[in-house]
């Protein structure tokens, strides 16, 4: 049998369709303000500069230059420029199934890695004589999310192996604007209290700017730009992939019903249609009761984060261009100046009220105003439509208590992800549930994973 046929056929498939598929995944690339778009059109490989024998003799890599044809589009002016770009030198496979790297023949060995999913582990800290917990959400492709505790008990989060930030600040970036909102969702917690000490008076905008700064070695950008960068890093299917296996494992790990056995209900569970009490306060959650709850998951579903401002929603919504001055004010106000992109003249000043005169100015100048602004205000992208388009985030929640040796009650809120979720990228429901799982571990709710088991 031809023992290298699989490797050679795999590389052939990579050249014929894999490269194109990978490039199509990342294109088009947009500028932060959306004015410029870079489109992928095609690619080609140049003939290798040196053959296999000469590459070995000269200590070179047997490779071919990979060029890409791209198109740069100016969305505002409709101007288009085309160019050819050198992407990289691509090592080529030899007839014997090897690669020549710097003159030396090498073979590709498959690396065994942990499959995508949510994992929680523990380690013993000899300095403090305490058990510390770690949490990780690992994708097939994309940014890792990690949770950890310092030896001084402070909780931290990291995105994409960046520098750590207080866990509460990371929660702020998801769309929780105040300490009160965070405590309403996750409950009051001594460890969160410590994290808040590192995170005085933070809000969503400040937190997202700081997280962006951690990812870019101190660089500062406006909150909207930082928010959009982080949002696409996590929730854009082109940049983040769990795979079907990862989705299955995350749903299994973060199912709220998989970590409540032998606890007691702290609140009545009611039928959402009839308001009938299905399971009263004090019900012991046995395996039998849990199986019954699996058939009645609707009574567990709750919307925990403001649907208008959470991180998963794109910034093309109302909050990107308009705002309300207070909850009791029905008027909308424009956030930024609206200008003629040809002359720079300010047509509408920031903080102007959205009314008929406002719309008339947009209509009269629509040929010289940013296309996104025109579409938002004139082509049905109004508040009413946007409110219908907003993606709501649902989690499954149970409030329970357990008894210690002296029959004292300890109350805990347990949050699971949306078990109806089938998308192969992470969603906000998963992140909220993973934070809850991590916090619950410190109350002996949940289970750590065997870090030596890669399945």
Secondary structure, 3 states (H helix, E strand, C coil): CCCCHHHHHHHHHHHHHHHHHHHHHHCCEECCCCCEEEEEEEEEECCCCCCHHHHHHCCCCCEEEEEEEEEEEECCCCCEEEEEEEEEEEECECCCCCEEECCEEECCCCCCCCCCEEEEEEEEECCCCEEEEEEEEECCECCCEEEEECCCCCEEEEECCCCCEEHHHHHHHCCCCCHHHHHHHHCCCHHHHHHHHCCCCCCHHHHHHHHHHHHCCCCCCCHHHHHHHHHHHHHCCCCCECHHHHHHHHHHHCCHHHHCCCCEECCCEECCCCCCEEECCCCECCHHHHHHHHCCHHHHEEECCCCCCCCCCCCCCHHHHEECCCCCCCCCEECCCEECCCCCCEEECCCCECCHHHHHHHHHCHHHCCHHHHHHHHCCCCHHHHHHHCCCCEEEEEEEEEECCCCCEEEEEEEECCCCCCCCCCCHHHHHHHHHHHHHHCCCCCCCCCCCCCC
